[in-house]
């Protein structure tokens, strides 16, 4: 279990460090072009997700996301004690990732973000982003488990562009991004709305896809 918790911490740390670090570099090099900066961050985020899931999936399942862990808890594929441990490790990993990126790029180690991200439109965006992420994972696990890493990376990369919120889709990432006053940050006061929307999206996707992928129901109906 210790190895699993460390894997969840490490994976989430790499994810948040990649998001925050690429945001800093993109902002510095894009000449004020927000579209280019966003493109860079989305590509880096998608790529690091594929790497982390392939690297750590055989150790802990590579949830690296409290919303994903919640989905597996609701499906009774992880017990409550282990789920709580995963979530704590993920949040601590998110904090460590923001700290690491800030230090690497000579930013204050911890600085509360001043980037406003709030409102019903963005909360709906986070709900959609997380619903789709959990749906993609559950659907691929059912049909093609080996494709999960690539599907997750591609979905989040796309989510940066088609959701109003920028597709955080991860409460641990949201916590980490509170702690950096850079391109990818989110004001601490606005984080709770994002986290609530993320958890709601995960719960909804778990039940919808639990029904959609229920083979026993298909057998009964046939």
ABEGO torsion letter per residue (X at the ends): XAAAAAAAAAAAAAAAAAAAAAAAAAAAAAGGBAAAAAAAAAAAAAAAAAAAAAAAAAAAGGAGBAAAAAAAAAAGABBAAAAAAAAAAAAAAAAAAAAAAAAAAGBBABBBBABBBBEAAAAAAAAAAAAAAAAAAAAAAAABAAAAAAAAAAAAAAAAAABAAGGAGBAAAAAAAAABBBAABBBAAAAAAAAAAAAAAAAAAAAAAAAAABAAAAAAAX
